[in-house]
Amino acid sequence: MDVSATVQVHVVGHPLVQHKLTLMREAGQSTKSFRQLLNEIGMLLCYEVTRDLPLQMIDIETPVARTQSPVIAGKKLIFAPILRAGAGFLDGMLDLVPSARVAHIGLYRDPETLAAVEYYFKTPQDLAERLVILMDPMLATGNSANAAIKGLKKRGAKEIRFVCLLAAPEGLANVRHENPDVAIWTAAVDERLNEHGYIVPGLGDAGDRMFGTK
């Protein structure tokens, strides 16, 4: 399947990202290591998803002379992790953009239907004026991503980008069908989903591995 032909997706092939992803895939990785790696990859992916932010020139005084230098134009970002596992990206991204505002989106996947069920949704009021970075380690069926995007748009979001660690072709196609205006950044596109809706080869349940709950 030619993913780039079906959805605006950016696969981040940076060697550090790929190395850390391989470590995370290993079944024997400890909870502590998995959480740390997810945080580190979140920071690296943040570099990529913000690569084209607009800049403006301002006047500054260095210790040597006055000059003009670039800063990010307009209002800062909103980071929107899908709970639970999306929170694993948050600290690394906030280290890079500490002034960003944070939305929290609580969704869980119904084990029978695989539909996304909302239990919490709290966002800053000025969604329409900021770029929203939606984040979740796994883009599997795409149902949670679509539910989160729908909720953000309903609350006024105009520009949304989605960041994940792994994506399945089925999830990419689903997001493309429902939200073709939302670009996706991921470290890898895996083979497929299994009968339980898990990404293959994947890395298991990111939330359980992050929090040690299974």
One Martini backbone bead per residue (centre of mass of N, CA, C, O) as a GRO file, in nm:
protein
  214
    1MET     BB    1   0.094   0.037   0.025
    2ASP     BB    2   0.058   0.381  -0.058
    3VAL     BB    3   0.050   0.608   0.178
    4SER     BB    4   0.113   0.888   0.035
    5ALA     BB    5  -0.156   0.855  -0.152
    6THR     BB    6  -0.377   0.860   0.108
    7VAL     BB    7  -0.186   1.040   0.303
    8GLN     BB    8  -0.051   1.297   0.493
    9VAL     BB    9   0.268   1.159   0.547
   10HIS     BB   10   0.539   1.151   0.797
   11VAL     BB   11   0.838   0.976   0.795
   12VAL     BB   12   1.067   0.935   1.055
   13GLY     BB   13   1.418   0.850   0.974
   14HIS     BB   14   1.580   0.904   1.205
   15PRO     BB   15   1.817   0.730   1.369
   16LEU     BB   16   1.722   0.784   1.663
   17VAL     BB   17   1.431   0.701   1.624
   18GLN     BB   18   1.480   0.411   1.517
   19HIS     BB   19   1.643   0.306   1.756
   20LYS     BB   20   1.431   0.358   1.981
   21LEU     BB   21   1.205   0.192   1.856
   22THR     BB   22   1.345  -0.082   1.872
   23LEU     BB   23   1.366  -0.086   2.180
   24MET     BB   24   1.052  -0.069   2.228
   25ARG     BB   25   0.973  -0.342   2.086
   26GLU     BB   26   1.096  -0.493   2.302
   27ALA     BB   27   0.964  -0.707   2.537
   28GLY     BB   28   1.201  -0.664   2.776
   29GLN     BB   29   1.133  -0.387   2.839
   30SER     BB   30   1.111  -0.166   3.068
   31THR     BB   31   0.911   0.066   3.198
   32LYS     BB   32   1.121   0.285   3.233
   33SER     BB   33   1.245   0.269   2.946
   34PHE     BB   34   0.989   0.312   2.783
   35ARG     BB   35   0.919   0.591   2.897
   36GLN     BB   36   1.185   0.731   2.818
   37LEU     BB   37   1.172   0.677   2.511
   38LEU     BB   38   0.903   0.819   2.460
   39ASN     BB   39   1.001   1.096   2.548
   40GLU     BB   40   1.236   1.121   2.341
   41ILE     BB   41   1.066   1.084   2.083
   42GLY     BB   42   0.880   1.322   2.130
   43MET     BB   43   1.100   1.534   2.092
   44LEU     BB   44   1.186   1.454   1.803
   45LEU     BB   45   0.901   1.486   1.672
   46CYS     BB   46   0.870   1.787   1.739
   47TYR     BB   47   1.074   1.890   1.540
   48GLU     BB   48   0.914   1.793   1.283
   49VAL     BB   49   0.619   1.920   1.330
   50THR     BB   50   0.777   2.226   1.362
   51ARG     BB   51   0.956   2.300   1.106
   52ASP     BB   52   0.720   2.519   0.966
   53LEU     BB   53   0.713   2.746   1.141
   54PRO     BB   54   0.657   3.063   1.174
   55LEU     BB   55   0.845   3.366   1.127
   56GLN     BB   56   0.994   3.652   1.299
   57MET     BB   57   1.135   3.964   1.323
   58ILE     BB   58   1.358   4.098   1.575
   59ASP     BB   59   1.480   4.315   1.806
   60ILE     BB   60   1.816   4.295   1.941
   61GLU     BB   61   2.060   4.259   2.215
   62THR     BB   62   2.372   4.195   2.222
   63PRO     BB   63   2.690   4.204   2.357
   64VAL     BB   64   2.778   4.356   2.068
   65ALA     BB   65   2.486   4.404   1.915
   66ARG     BB   66   2.252   4.500   1.704
   67THR     BB   67   1.966   4.300   1.586
   68GLN     BB   68   1.816   4.056   1.385
   69SER     BB   69   1.575   3.795   1.485
   70PRO     BB   70   1.419   3.492   1.511
   71VAL     BB   71   1.072   3.410   1.578
   72ILE     BB   72   0.789   3.290   1.667
   73ALA     BB   73   0.485   3.327   1.528
   74GLY     BB   74   0.252   3.399   1.727
   75LYS     BB   75   0.095   3.163   1.878
   76LYS     BB   76   0.122   2.903   2.052
   77LEU     BB   77   0.081   2.589   2.129
   78ILE     BB   78  -0.111   2.279   2.132
   79PHE     BB   79  -0.120   2.005   2.341
   80ALA     BB   80  -0.290   1.672   2.261
   81PRO     BB   81  -0.337   1.416   2.453
   82ILE     BB   82  -0.416   1.081   2.447
   83LEU     BB   83  -0.552   0.899   2.678
   84ARG     BB   84  -0.280   0.776   2.815
   85ALA     BB   85  -0.021   0.748   2.620
   86GLY     BB   86   0.012   1.048   2.515
   87ALA     BB   87   0.164   1.150   2.776
   88GLY     BB   88   0.453   1.041   2.690
   89PHE     BB   89   0.511   1.303   2.500
   90LEU     BB   90   0.483   1.570   2.669
   91ASP     BB   91   0.749   1.640   2.818
   92GLY     BB   92   0.933   1.661   2.568
   93MET     BB   93   0.769   1.890   2.432
   94LEU     BB   94   0.780   2.095   2.674
   95ASP     BB   95   1.085   2.131   2.669
   96LEU     BB   96   1.066   2.289   2.389
   97VAL     BB   97   0.752   2.412   2.469
   98PRO     BB   98   0.673   2.563   2.761
   99SER     BB   99   0.429   2.764   2.646
  100ALA     BB  100   0.240   2.557   2.600
  101ARG     BB  101  -0.062   2.427   2.573
  102VAL     BB  102  -0.308   2.193   2.733
  103ALA     BB  103  -0.475   1.912   2.635
  104HIS     BB  104  -0.739   1.669   2.733
  105ILE     BB  105  -0.797   1.328   2.606
  106GLY     BB  106  -1.050   1.095   2.687
  107LEU     BB  107  -0.993   0.759   2.572
  108TYR     BB  108  -1.147   0.443   2.482
  109ARG     BB  109  -1.144   0.106   2.376
  110ASP     BB  110  -1.367  -0.101   2.271
  111PRO     BB  111  -1.324  -0.446   2.278
  112GLU     BB  112  -1.554  -0.517   2.066
  113THR     BB  113  -1.576  -0.256   1.849
  114LEU     BB  114  -1.327  -0.033   1.864
  115ALA     BB  115  -1.451   0.207   1.976
  116ALA     BB  116  -1.459   0.532   2.079
  117VAL     BB  117  -1.457   0.648   2.424
  118GLU     BB  118  -1.566   0.918   2.600
  119TYR     BB  119  -1.452   1.079   2.936
  120TYR     BB  120  -1.263   1.331   2.837
  121PHE     BB  121  -1.264   1.708   2.773
  122LYS     BB  122  -0.989   1.946   2.780
  123THR     BB  123  -0.956   2.290   2.676
  124PRO     BB  124  -0.863   2.552   2.546
  125GLN     BB  125  -1.033   2.831   2.413
  126ASP     BB  126  -0.806   2.905   2.165
  127LEU     BB  127  -0.799   2.694   1.923
  128ALA     BB  128  -0.833   2.876   1.659
  129GLU     BB  129  -0.533   3.031   1.725
  130ARG     BB  130  -0.397   2.737   1.717
  131LEU     BB  131  -0.177   2.487   1.703
  132VAL     BB  132  -0.258   2.140   1.701
  133ILE     BB  133  -0.106   1.868   1.884
  134LEU     BB  134  -0.174   1.549   1.829
  135MET     BB  135  -0.134   1.256   2.059
  136ASP     BB  136  -0.035   0.906   1.981
  137PRO     BB  137   0.142   0.623   1.956
  138MET     BB  138  -0.122   0.481   1.822
  139LEU     BB  139  -0.228   0.399   1.479
  140ALA     BB  140  -0.469   0.186   1.409
  141THR     BB  141  -0.784   0.228   1.330
  142GLY     BB  142  -0.851   0.557   1.393
  143ASN     BB  143  -1.084   0.615   1.599
  144SER     BB  144  -0.949   0.797   1.812
  145ALA     BB  145  -0.845   1.016   1.626
  146ASN     BB  146  -1.122   1.098   1.508
  147ALA     BB  147  -1.256   1.170   1.777
  148ALA     BB  148  -1.054   1.391   1.856
  149ILE     BB  149  -1.084   1.568   1.606
  150LYS     BB  150  -1.385   1.618   1.633
  151GLY     BB  151  -1.366   1.757   1.913
  152LEU     BB  152  -1.178   1.989   1.829
  153LYS     BB  153  -1.354   2.108   1.605
  154LYS     BB  154  -1.605   2.161   1.781
  155ARG     BB  155  -1.410   2.369   1.962
  156GLY     BB  156  -1.241   2.528   1.697
  157ALA     BB  157  -1.036   2.386   1.542
  158LYS     BB  158  -0.823   2.445   1.243
  159GLU     BB  159  -0.528   2.324   1.326
  160ILE     BB  160  -0.411   1.985   1.272
  161ARG     BB  161  -0.177   1.754   1.421
  162PHE     BB  162  -0.042   1.419   1.398
  163VAL     BB  163   0.121   1.213   1.651
  164CYS     BB  164   0.318   0.910   1.613
  165LEU     BB  165   0.486   0.606   1.631
  166LEU     BB  166   0.257   0.418   1.507
  167ALA     BB  167   0.124   0.277   1.195
  168ALA     BB  168  -0.156   0.177   1.015
  169PRO     BB  169  -0.304   0.151   0.716
  170GLU     BB  170  -0.596   0.155   0.827
  171GLY     BB  171  -0.569   0.420   0.992
  172LEU     BB  172  -0.487   0.607   0.764
  173ALA     BB  173  -0.741   0.564   0.590
  174ASN     BB  174  -0.947   0.661   0.803
  175VAL     BB  175  -0.840   0.949   0.837
  176ARG     BB  176  -0.860   1.031   0.542
  177HIS     BB  177  -1.169   1.000   0.520
  178GLU     BB  178  -1.243   1.197   0.773
  179ASN     BB  179  -0.937   1.376   0.774
  180PRO     BB  180  -0.769   1.517   0.514
  181ASP     BB  181  -0.645   1.784   0.679
  182VAL     BB  182  -0.466   1.580   0.851
  183ALA     BB  183  -0.155   1.550   0.942
  184ILE     BB  184   0.117   1.298   0.967
  185TRP     BB  185   0.338   1.176   1.225
  186THR     BB  186   0.587   0.907   1.199
  187ALA     BB  187   0.817   0.639   1.254
  188ALA     BB  188   0.601   0.414   1.142
  189VAL     BB  189   0.481   0.167   0.903
  190ASP     BB  190   0.312  -0.104   0.932
  191GLU     BB  191   0.150  -0.382   0.813
  192ARG     BB  192  -0.096  -0.437   1.036
  193LEU     BB  193  -0.386  -0.576   1.163
  194ASN     BB  194  -0.532  -0.759   1.385
  195GLU     BB  195  -0.817  -0.908   1.524
  196HIS     BB  196  -0.768  -0.691   1.784
  197GLY     BB  197  -0.633  -0.411   1.674
  198TYR     BB  198  -0.329  -0.465   1.641
  199ILE     BB  199  -0.014  -0.391   1.569
  200VAL     BB  200   0.188  -0.525   1.298
  201PRO     BB  201   0.432  -0.581   1.505
  202GLY     BB  202   0.489  -0.359   1.691
  203LEU     BB  203   0.451  -0.311   2.085
  204GLY     BB  204   0.177  -0.320   2.183
  205ASP     BB  205   0.064  -0.170   2.471
  206ALA     BB  206   0.158   0.141   2.551
  207GLY     BB  207   0.016   0.193   2.822
  208ASP     BB  208   0.101  -0.067   2.971
  209ARG     BB  209   0.411  -0.026   2.929
  210MET     BB  210   0.430   0.257   3.064
  211PHE     BB  211   0.262   0.166   3.352
  212GLY     BB  212   0.253  -0.147   3.430
  213THR     BB  213  -0.061  -0.293   3.378
  214LYS     BB  214   0.054  -0.595   3.227
   0.00000   0.00000   0.00000
